[in-house]
């Protein structure tokens, strides 16, 4: 793969805020791979985490449908070429019709949807007729479905973000679980978790983020020191998956040594150390708070995590599936605009 080009340097600068020369060197080092270059800069303390620059906010709508007894949910992304069409009543009705068709026929992905029959027609024929009526190319780009003891979801008012959640629980807790899941879906639409639990994070990814986050904080501290402001704590770890018994024992021993050096009587250590351990865990699980749903501060009450909020409603509730769609996520913009992307998917 080629290394740095003016276009790639510009993209990388926009993604990370790093200097031109640093971006050029990172791209050459990583053979032009943008994602690897971002990580390279972050681990060197030269750039911040960034979304992939090739993503665009495609037009269209996200649709979510939950069945009457809250046991099935379907989520669809239907794309159009313009926002004008996405706001059209015919287009809005079409998203609902396709979502209902998928749920009624137990269709769980876009490929199966594309090969299905709707209203006695092949899906491609049905969609082409809608294209002729609406006047723009349309693509049913993404579709997913969940089933469970309790299912609920949420679509943001803009129609650009949708979430589905499924949970298990005791029979007596089903009604309150359905209400809770809708609230958590609203939370997820805003906070963008990528996994349910920190245990779902890949270990190699966690280690890479550990290096990058430490480098970011060290770089911030250099600036804070220059400004004469208090420095941030530099964590040893970034995820609870790294906090082994040994790691916590080492942290406790360190706190005990500090208290001894400060001359604090040993009889009061057990009143001080639990708070220090709790703060240590918070400081050393930053990645979980960013990406793991259960570890995030709950938007309805940020004094507790989502996991704590669930436990307060009913201890039997366990979230088992989570899907989040954001309009246009993953569509590449590089050499073709969204209209060209849609045309390519339509085979034209």
N, C-alpha and C positions, 0 to 999 in steps of 0.2 A: 504494500500500500504506500502511496506517496506520503511525504511528510508535510511540512508546513506550506500552505498556499495562502495568498492574501485573503481569500474568502474564508478559509478555515480559521485563520488568525482572528479575523473580525468576529466570527461566530463564537470562538472560545473566549475572547475578551468580553463579549456581551453576556456570556454564560457565567463567567467567574469574576469579572472585575479585575483580573490580573493584568500586568503590564504587557506591552506588545512583545518585547524581547522574551519575557518569560513564557508567553503563549507560543511563540515561534519555537523556542527550545523544547517545550513540552510536546508539541506536535511532532517535531523531528524525532524526539526520543520514543514517542508512541506510534510512529509511522502513520500519522494522520488520523488516528482513531480518537474521535472527540470525547467519548466517554472515558477512555483510559487517560486522556490528557487532562480532563477535569480532575480525576482522582489523583493524578501525578502532581498537579498544582496544589491540591488540598493537602496532600501528605507533606508537601514542602512548605506549607503555611503561606502559600502565595495566592490562593483562590478560595472562594466560598462555594458551598454546595449549590448546584443550579439544576433547573429542569433542562431537559434536552432541547436545544434551540430549534431542532427540526420539527417540533410540534406546533400545530396551529389550531386555533379554535374554529373548527369546521362548523358550518351552519347545519341546522336541523333541530331535532328534539330527542330527549331521553323520555321514554315512557315506562312506567311501572304499574303492574296490575297484580293485586292480591285477591285471591278467591274469597268467598263469603265466610268460610270457617277458618281463615288464616292458616292454611296448611300448605298452600302453593303460592309461589310468586314468580313473575316473569318480568324481565327487564329488556328493553329494546333501544338501540340507537338507530334512528332513521335519519339519514343525511340528505340535505338539499344543497344547492349551489349558492343560494342567497338567504339572508335573514328575512327578507320580505316574504319569501315563500314559506319559510319555517313558521311565520306568524299567521299564515292563511288558514282559515277554518277547515278547508278541505284537507290540508296537510295534517292538521291536528287530528282530525277525524281518522285519517289514514293510519297514523301511528297507533291510535287506539284499536283500530280494526285489526291491524297486523299483530299487535300484542295479544289481543283476545284470541285470534286464530292460533297463535303459537301455544297459548296456555290450554285451549280446548283440545288441541291435538297432541299435547305432550311433547312439543318441539322445544329443544334445549339449546340449539346453536344455530348460527347463521347459515351454515352449510345445509343443514337439514331443512331449514326454512326455505332456502332457495330451491330445493328439489321437491317441495310440498305442493299440494293442490289446494287452492283457496277459491271458494265460490264456484266450484266446477271448472276452474282454469288452472293451468300451470302457473306457479307463482311468478315466473318471469313474464308471462303474457299479461297477467293481472297488473304487475308493476309497470310494464310498458304502457298499458292503457292509462294508468294514472299519470305517467310522465307526459303523455300526449295531452292530457287534460290540464295538468298543472303547468306544463311548459318548461320544466327543468328536469335534468337527470336526477334520479333519486337512488339511494343505495341503502338497503337494510344491512348495515355494516356489522353490527354486533348484536348478539342475542344470548341471554343466559336465563336459567331457571333454577329455583331451589324448592325443596320440599322438606317438611319437618313437622314436629309436634306443634310448633308455633312459627309462623312466618309473618314478617311485616316489612315495609319499605317506605321510601320517601323520595319524592322528586322536588328539587328546588324550584321555586316560583318561576325562575327563568327557563326551566326545562333543559338546562345545560348539564346538570348533575343528578344522578339517581343512585340509590343504594337499596340493596336487598339483604336481609338478615334472616337466618333460621336458628332456632334454639330448641333445646330439649328442656323439659321441666316437669314437675308433678302436675297431675291433672287439675288439682285445685288451683294451681297458679297460672293457668293458661290465659285467662282474661287479662290479668295484670302484666303478664309477660308480653302480650301483644302490644299493649300501650307502651311498655318500656322499650320494646324493640323499635317502635316508630321514633321515639325520642333519641335512641342511640343511632338510628339511621340518619336523623337530622344532624347529630353530632358528627358522624362520619363524613357526611357530605361536605361539611366545612373544614374538618381537621385532617382529612385525607390519609387515614392510616392505610398501610399497604398489607398488613397481616392482622390476624385476630390477637395472637399472643407473641410475646418475645421468643417463645420456644419455636416459633415458625420462621424466625430469621436465620438465614444461612450463616454458618459459623465463619466461613471465609469472608463473607460480606461484613460481618460484625468486626472481625479483626482489621479489615481495611478501613472501616469507619472509625475504629478505635484510634488508629494512627492519624487519620485525617482530622478528627475532632480535636485531638490533643494539639495538633499543629495549628489549627485555627485559633484555639484559645491562647496558645503561646504567642501567636502573632498579635492577637488582640491585647495581650498583656504588655507587649513591647510598646504599643501605642498608649496604653493606660499609664504605664510607668513614665513615659515621656510627658504626659499631661499631669502627672502627680496625683492620679486617681487610684482608688483601691484596686488591687489585682483580683482576677477571677481564680477560683480553685481549678487546678489542672487535674482531671480525673485519672485514676489508674485504668479504669474500665469504662465501657459505655452501655453495657447490657447486663441484665440480671443473669443471663446465661453464663457470664464470666465470673459471677460472684460465688465462687465455690466456698465450701466450709473453711478451707485453708486461707482463702483471700480474706474472709471476714474475721478469722482468728488473727491474721496478721494485722488487720486494721485495728482490732480491739487491743492487741499488744502495743501498738503504736500509741493509741490514746492513753493507755495506762502509763506508758513511759513519759508521755507529755505531762500527765497529771502529777506524777511523782516528781518530775523536774520542777513543776510549778509549786510544789510543796503542799498539794491538796491532800488532806487526810484520806487514807485508804478506805475508811468506813463510809465515805460518801461517794466513792467511785461508782457504785451501782446505781446511784441516782443521776449521774452525769453521763456515763458511757452509753446507755441506751439511746439517748438523744443524739449523741455523736454518731452512733452506728446508723441511726435512721437518716441523718443528714448525709452520711457517707454513701448510703444506698441511693439516695436521691441524686447526689452528684455523679454517681458512677453508673447511672442507668439512663443517660440522656437520649440515647438512640431509641430505647423502648418508648419513651415519651413522645418521640417524633413519629414513629412508624407503627407501633403495636397498639391496636385499638384498646385493649383492656388496661394498658398502662398509661393511657393519655388522661390528662385532667379533663373531667367531664364538663362540657360546656354549660350544662344546666346548673352545675354547682362545682366550680373549679377547686373547691377545698377537698374534693374527693376524686379518685380515679374512676374510670368507667367500671372497672372490676368491683370497686367498693360500692358504687351505686347499684350494681346488679345484686350484690349480696344483701344490701339493705331492703330490696324489694322481696327477694325470696332466694334462699341459699340453694334451691334445686335448679335454678336457671343456669344453663350453660350455652353460650353461643357456639354453634358448630359450623355455620357457613356465613361468609361475608363476600358480597360482590359490590363493587363501586364502578360505575361508568361515568366518565367525563367526556363531554362532546368533543370529538376531534382528536382525542388522546391517541397518540401513536401514528397519526397521519404525517407523512414526510412532506416537507415543503420545498426541499432543496432546489430541484430543477423544474418542478411543475407545481402549478397552483392547485387549489382544491378541486376546481372544475375538471382539471386534467386527471386528478386522482380518481374522481367519480367516473369519468369516462373510461378510464382504464379498467376499473372494477366492472363496468357494464360491458366490457369486451368490445368497445367501439374505438 
